[in-house]
Amino acid sequence: MKHPIFAANWKMNQGPADALAFMRQFLAQYPRQQDRSVLIFPSALSLSAVTGALSDRPDIQVGVQNIHWADTGAYTGENSAAIARGAGARYVLIGHSERRHVFGETDEETGKKAAAAERAGLTSMICIGETLAQREAGDTSTVVLRQLRAACALLTAHQIAGSLVAYEPVWAIGSGKTATPEDASIVHAAIRSELRSLTEERGEGVPILYGGSVSKGNAVSLLAAPDVDGLLVGGASLDPDGWSAICRT
């Protein structure tokens, strides 16, 4: 059985001072664990505060929420994968639903970003998920597998095998609605099957996380579902006490 992965996406919350205070409180109640992994994705401007707080905690890794696909250039306001890596990030979210639906990021752009992450030595967490309308139309598998293929289009089978995937149904994010463990398991099984194909049968080792209104109340049941290897947590990761409880699940 894989060690579970707990990933916190702070989105546009927790400035540097708040991030540092959070880390102090969280670390005080979360001792080193050998049987699980914890990832934190702070705002880009709070990255240094979080990495500084983790200087003696190599068991917890840090990532960025987004990158540009170009290595350098005139892209005001953007950050490249190399800049993120140099600032201490080791992971990056690729294709989060808010990047897709709020900022209009396309499937093709997610593929370019995943390739850029590989060039810089960042590990991608590829985010995929359907809207409520797509789910009600019976298009869940079609949508999530299309998004997965697009994100992996410029990667080798070996590179895909070294990535992570997060299934985050758009209708469940921040809504209080959560896919049941059975719902999540069905979609994760389809993703696993596609990963086997994309990685030339090395897809068993790719962690598939579930994200979408995860809380300490439903974390246990979600993690118990087949093919759910971890949790990508949004709002519930902003409270150090609650986040610590989820990470100890």
Beta strands, then each sheet from edge to edge (+ up, - down):
strand 1: 5-9
strand 2: 37-41
strand 3: 60-64
strand 4: 91-94
strand 5: 123-128
strand 6: 164-167
strand 7: 208-211
strand 8: 230-233
sheet 1: 1+ 2+ 3+ 4+ 5+ 6+ 7+ 8+ 1+
end
